[in-house]
Amino acid sequence: MELNKFLKSAFIKDSIILTIGTVISYIIIFFSLGFVTKYYEPSTFGEYSLIVGVIASINIISLGRLEPGIIRYTDIEESKILTYITDRVLLYMSLASLIIISILYSINLVEVIYFVIPISVFLLGKISIYKTWLNKDKKYKVMSINSIYFYSVKSIFEVGLGFFSFTNLGLYISYFVSNFVSLFHLKKHLATIKSKSSKLTRKRIFSENKNLVKYGLPNVISDSVRSVIILYLIKYFFDEEKVGYYVFSIRILSIPIGILSSNIGKVFYEKISSDKNHLLRNSYKMIKYLSILSFLAFVLSFLLLEPILKIFINKNFYSSIDISLRLLPWYCVSLVASPLTYILISIHKEGLALISSVLYSLIAISTVLVFNSDFDKFIQFQGLTLSMFLIIYIIAVILILKRYAKKNNQ
């Protein structure tokens, strides 16, 4: 009875809408894998991944980590004011990255291709702001369709440009075009978010969200820097081809599991932000059913991932299949763990989220350093240690949540 009631809830319906987009996107990715792995070498994919990793790292901090505050406000006008502040932060960060890249290029430390970074940072930042508002407005169908548009366009251009031998710039052009399509589609379905406010009001709104900057920003910096450092360490200790294998395996896992976790997290955060009186109950239900979903994802992926991938991808990327299977437990546990950060943000425990993020990053980076002469052992050890850490993290968040609920009589 309780299960039927939960399955009919708005939380599940909204999650399913986003998940449909994820599933269709994953099907599109799978059909394009054979062509992508045929036209692009692992080393080319590795070089592209390093630059995109830098873009993703800067993009995460480009909004000052203020976007969760936009959802947290129940007053629309206050959300609009915070959006204005976030927009200004994005502009300044994009200009700062342009200046830094220009300086590095002038002294021959980076190549001209790195100028894609400041443009991409601004582009992805605007997309993040638009998605935040669509999440707040519960326009999950639009977000689901947007995901399909993004991966369709990206796959079509990757395959098309690879076919015409644009293998050096094909991945970058596909990246830009798909993000521009995503941006314009989101903007088309977005209500006006402009707001007129005094400097004093903006100062008050920023002050109310300073903990998001104080703790949330270092948190996402830790997450983003971790990914980039790991990629560069793999390149340093091994080679660019290994970077390509590693990133491609992450890509395989992150489409169904990572995006699913992200989508559920978005819906969940909107839910607990608007219904804080039932935080404990909603959180328990989410953890319970995400655990079931995680187990099913592990079993199905373990049984089907290898035979399916061998149908679609080129033989020179077969090493990524083994890496994907070794990292599978980590990604399945992260399906449960990732949305839990929103619980800590909701109860204003951003400091604890930061501590856990830093520890997580240190452990992840240490796995490369410890096994710097054996790539296979590094992969195996990373999957194991990060899975164990996330299990401990899940237990810790549940205990913190219980204490919070008891204190607030929930």
N, C-alpha and C positions, 0 to 999 in steps of 0.2 A: 504493500500500500504506500509506504513511504517512498519506495523507489519510483513507483508510477507518478506520484505527486511531484517528485524532484525532476523526473524526465519531462514533465509537462511545464516546468517552470520557465520563466523568461530567460534565466541564466543559461539553461540547456539549449533552448531554442536559438538564442543569440549565438552561442558557441557553435551550434550545428551550422548556422548560416555561414559563419566565418570558416568553419572546417570544410564545407563544400567547396569554397573557393580554393582552399589549400589542396584538397584532393585533386581537383581539376588542374590546378597549377602543377602538381607533382606529375600527373599524367603527361602534361605538355613537356615538362622537363625530361621525363623518361624517354619519350619519343625522339627528342632532339639529342639525347646523349650520344647515340651512335655516330651522328654527324659531327658533333662538337669534338668528340675524342678522335675522330678520323682526321679532321682538318687542323686541329691545334695540338702541338706537342706538349707533354707535361711541363717542360721547361718554360714554354711560352705562357702556359696557364699559371705556373708558379710566379713568374715575374709580374703578371697582371694582378695576381692575388695579393702580392706584397703592397702594390700601390693602392688597391681597393681597401686593403686592411688599414692603411694609413688614413684613407678617406673616412672609413667607418669610425676609426678612433677619434678623429677630430670632430666628426659629425655628432658623436655622442655627447661631447662636451660643448658643442656650439650653441646649445640652447640653455646652458647654465643649469640643466636638469630641473627647469622650472615647469615643464609641461605637465607633470602629475598634479601640480597645484591648480591648473586650469580645470581639470575634472573634479578636484576636491571641492571647489566652490559651488554652492547651491545658487548663489546670486549670479545671473548671467552677465550683468554689467561688470562685476568684479573679475569674472573669468576673461572678459574682453580686455580689461585693463592689464591683466597679467599677460595676456597674449601680446599686447602692444610692447610690454617690457621684454618679453621673450624674443619678439621680432627684432628689437634693437640689439639685443645681445647677439643674435645670429648674424646681423649685419656687421657688427664690430669684429666678431670672430672670423668671419669670412675675409674681411679686409686685412686682418692681422695675419691670417694664413697666406694671403697673396703677397704681403710684404716679406714674410719669412722665406717663402719659396723664391721670390725674386732675388733676395740676398744670397741664398744658397746657390741659385743658378749663376749669379754673377761671379761667384768664386769657384765655379765648376764642381760643386759638390753634388748637384742633382742634374738630371737631364731635362729637356724641355717638356717631356711627357708629364712631369710632375705639376705642371701648371693646370692640369685637370683637377687638382685637389681643391683649390679655393672655390672654383665654379661648382664642383660637386658638393662641397660642404654647404653652400648656400641653397642649392637645389634640394638636397636631402633634408635640410633643416625645415624648409617650407613644407615639404611633404609630411614631415613629422608633426608640424603644427596643425596641418589640415586633418590628418588622421586622428589627432587628439580631439579635435572638435567633433568629428564624425562619430568618434567613440562616445563622447559626452552626449551627443544628440541621438545615440543608439541607431545610427544609420549603418548597421552591420552588413546589409545587403550591398550597399555601395562599396564598402571596404572589401567585401568578398569578390565582387566583380572587378574591382581595381587590381586585386592580386592576380586575377586571371589575365587581365589586359597586360600587366607588367611582364609576367613570365611568358606570355604568348609573343609579345613584341620582342622581348629579349632573345628568346629562342629562335624566332624567325630571322632576326638580324645576325645572330651568331652563326647560324647555319648558312644563310645567304652570303654573307661576307666571307666566310670560310671557303665556300664553294668557288667564289671568284678570287681566291688566293689573297684576300686582305687579312692575312693571319697576324700581322704585326699590330694593326689598329682595329681589327674586327671586334675584339672583345670590348675595347673601350668605346667604340661607336655604339655598339649594342647597349652598353651600360647607360650611356647618355640618352639615347633615343627612348629607351624603355622608361627611364625616370621622368623624362619630359612628358611622355604620354600619361604616366601615372599622375603627375602634378596637375595637368590640365583636366583630367577626368575628375579628380578630387575637388578641384576648385569649382567645377561646373555644378556640383551637387552641394556646395557649401553656402550656407546663409552668410550674410555680412557679419564680420567679426571686428569691424572697426569701432573705435570708441573714443569719445572726447572726455578727457579727464585732466584734472589739475596736477601739477607737479607734486603737491602735498599728498594727494590721493594715491598717485603712483608710488610714492615713497612708502606710504602705509601698506599698500598691497605687497610691495617687495619685502618689507620688514616681516610681514606675516608668513612669507615663504622662504625666509633666509636659511632655515634649516635644510631645505631642499638643496640649496647651493652649498651650504657648509658641510653637509654629510653626503647628500646625493651626488654632487658633482665629483668629489674624490672617489665615490663608489664606482661611478661609470668610467672615470679615468682609469681606475684599477682594472676594470673589465676590459676596456679597449686596449690599454697598453699591454695587458697580458697577451692578447691575441697577436699583436704586432711583434712583440718580443719573441714569442714562441716561433713565429714564422722566420724571423731573421736568425734566430739561433739554429733552427733546422738548416737554413741555408749556409750558415757559418760552419757548423759541425759536419754536415753531410753535403748536400748540393741542392741546386734549384729544382732538379727533377723530383727529389723527395718532397720539396715544398709543394710541387704540383700534385703529387699523390695524396699528401696529407690534406690539402685544401679541397681537393675533389671529393675525398671521403667525407669531409665535414659538410660539403655541399650536399652530398647524397643524403646524409642524416638530418641536416638542418631543414630541408624542405618539408618533409612530413612531420618530424618530431619538434624541431625548433620553432617552426612557424605555428604549429598547433599549440605549443606551450605559450607562445607570445599572444596568440589570439585569445586563448582562454584567460590569460592574465589580464588582458585589456577589458574583457567583459566582466571579469571578477572584480577588478579595481573599481569600475563604474558602479557595480552592484553594492560593494561594501561602503563606498563613499556616500551613496544615497540612502543606505540602510544600516547605519552603524549600531542600531539597537539590537541587531541580530548577527553581529560580527562572528561570534563563536560558532553559532549554528551553521551559518553560511560557509565559514572556513572549514569546518569539519566535513561538511558534505562535499566540498570541492576536493579536499585532500583524499577522502574516501574514494570518490569516483575517478579522480585522476590516477590514483594508484591502480585501480582496475584497468583503466585505459592504458597505462604505462606497461602493465604486465602483458596485455593483449598485443600492444605494439612490439614488445620484445619478442614474443613467441612468433608472431607473423613475420617480422623482419628477419629473425634468425633462420626461419625455415625457407622463406621466399626470396630474400634479398639477393643472395648469390646467383641462383639460377635465372632470375629476372634480369639482373644487371649484365650477365654474360650474353644475354640476347641482344641488349641494346648498345653496350659500350664497346669500343675498340680494344683489341688485345693489349695495346701498349699502356692501358689504364687498369689492367686487371689487378695490379698491386693495391689499388684503392679499395677493392672489394674486401680484401683481407683486413686492411686498416679499419674499414667501416664496421666489420663484424667485431673487432676487438674493442672498438669505442662504443659499440651499441649499448652495453649496460649503462655507461655514463650518460648517454643521451636520454635513455629511457627514465633514469632516475631524475634527470634534470627536468623532464616533463612535469614531474610533481613539484620539484624544488623551486623552479624559476618563478612561478606566480606568487610564491610565499613572500617574496620581497615586498609585494604590495601590502601585505598584512602589516609588516613592520613600518612601512610608510604611513599607513592609515592610522596606526596607534602612536605615531610620532616617535618611533624607535629607529630613526635613520642612522644613528650612531652604531647600533648593533649590526645593521645591514652593511655599513662601511667596514667594520671589523671583519665580518665574515667574508666580504668581497676581497679584502687585502690578503687574508689567510688563504683563500681559494687561489688567488693569483700566484702567491708565493709557492704554493704546493705545485701548481701547474708548471710554472717556470723551472722549478727545481727538478722535475722529472726529466727535462731535456739536459740539464747540467749534469745530473748524476749518470745518465746513460748516454753521454755524448759520443760514444764510440760504437754504440749498437742501436740502430734505428728501431729494430723489431722489439727489443726490450723496452725502449722508451715508450713506444705505443702501448704495449701491454701494461706497463706500470702506470702510465698516465690514466688509462681507462679505469684501472682498479682503484688507485688512490683517490681520484676525483669522485668516483661513485661512492666510496666509503665516506668521504667528507660530506657529500650532499645528503646522505642518509642521516648522519649526525646533525646536520643543519636542519633537516625536516623535524627531527625529534625536538631540537632546541626551540624552534619556532612554535611548535605545539605547546611546549611547557610555558613559554612566554605568553602565548595567547590565553592559556588557562589562568595564569596569574592576573592578566589584564581583565579577563571576564569576571573573575572573582572579585576584584577590586571595584569593578563598575556594576556589580550585581546583575550580570547577564545570565 
